[in-house]
Amino acid sequence: MADSQLMERLLKFANGALLASVLAVVVTVVLAYPLASSLPMPAQIGAHIGTLIIATTLKLSYVTRLVSLYSLGRPVH
């Protein structure tokens, strides 16, 4: 029973992290490309680095979501 509760909590966390990561990737991409001309160079560099780091976070949260769904016996899409 405790294992399923842990996986439910992990699923909730992964869903939240996935949502936050998607929003953060959108923000960093907008900053790094369409708004790049209005940003100073250090901010542009930070936006590009942020895009890479947050994309990794997005992938990790998706894999965590899949693992928790699989452990709960739910369909994994």
C-alpha positions as CSV (number, residue, x, y, z in Angstrom):
1,M,0.0,0.0,0.0
2,A,2.8,2.4,0.8
3,D,4.4,1.8,-2.5
4,S,1.3,2.8,-4.4
5,Q,1.0,6.0,-2.3
6,L,4.6,6.8,-3.1
7,M,4.0,6.3,-6.8
8,E,0.9,8.5,-6.6
9,R,2.9,11.3,-5.0
10,L,5.7,10.8,-7.6
11,L,3.1,11.0,-10.4
12,K,1.7,14.2,-9.0
13,F,5.2,15.7,-8.7
14,A,6.2,14.5,-12.2
15,N,3.0,16.1,-13.7
16,G,3.7,19.4,-12.0
17,A,7.4,19.3,-13.0
18,L,6.4,18.5,-16.6
19,L,4.0,21.5,-16.7
20,A,6.6,23.8,-15.2
21,S,9.3,22.6,-17.5
22,V,7.2,23.1,-20.6
23,L,6.3,26.7,-19.6
24,A,9.9,27.4,-18.7
25,V,11.2,26.1,-22.1
26,V,8.7,28.3,-23.9
27,V,9.9,31.3,-21.9
28,T,13.6,30.6,-22.5
29,V,13.1,30.0,-26.2
30,V,11.2,33.2,-26.6
31,L,13.9,35.1,-24.7
32,A,16.7,33.3,-26.7
33,Y,15.3,33.9,-30.2
34,P,12.5,36.4,-30.9
35,L,13.5,38.8,-28.1
36,A,17.3,38.3,-28.3
37,S,17.9,41.6,-30.0
38,S,16.4,43.5,-27.1
39,L,18.5,41.6,-24.4
40,P,22.1,42.2,-23.4
41,M,24.6,39.5,-24.3
42,P,24.8,37.9,-20.8
43,A,21.0,37.6,-20.7
44,Q,21.0,35.9,-24.2
45,I,23.7,33.5,-23.1
46,G,21.7,32.7,-19.9
47,A,18.5,32.1,-22.0
48,H,20.4,29.7,-24.3
49,I,21.9,27.8,-21.4
50,G,18.5,27.8,-19.6
51,T,16.9,26.2,-22.6
52,L,19.4,23.3,-22.5
53,I,19.0,22.8,-18.8
54,I,15.3,23.1,-18.7
55,A,14.9,20.7,-21.7
56,T,16.8,18.2,-19.7
57,T,14.4,18.7,-16.7
58,L,11.5,18.3,-19.1
59,K,12.8,14.9,-20.3
60,L,13.5,13.7,-16.7
61,S,10.1,14.7,-15.5
62,Y,8.5,12.8,-18.5
63,V,10.5,9.7,-17.8
64,T,9.5,9.9,-14.1
65,R,5.9,10.2,-15.1
66,L,6.2,7.1,-17.3
67,V,7.9,5.1,-14.5
68,S,5.2,6.0,-12.0
69,L,2.4,5.2,-14.4
70,Y,4.0,1.9,-15.2
71,S,4.4,1.1,-11.5
72,L,0.8,1.9,-10.8
73,G,-0.4,-0.4,-13.6
74,R,-1.9,2.4,-15.6
75,P,-1.6,2.9,-19.4
76,V,1.6,4.5,-20.4
77,H,1.3,6.7,-23.4
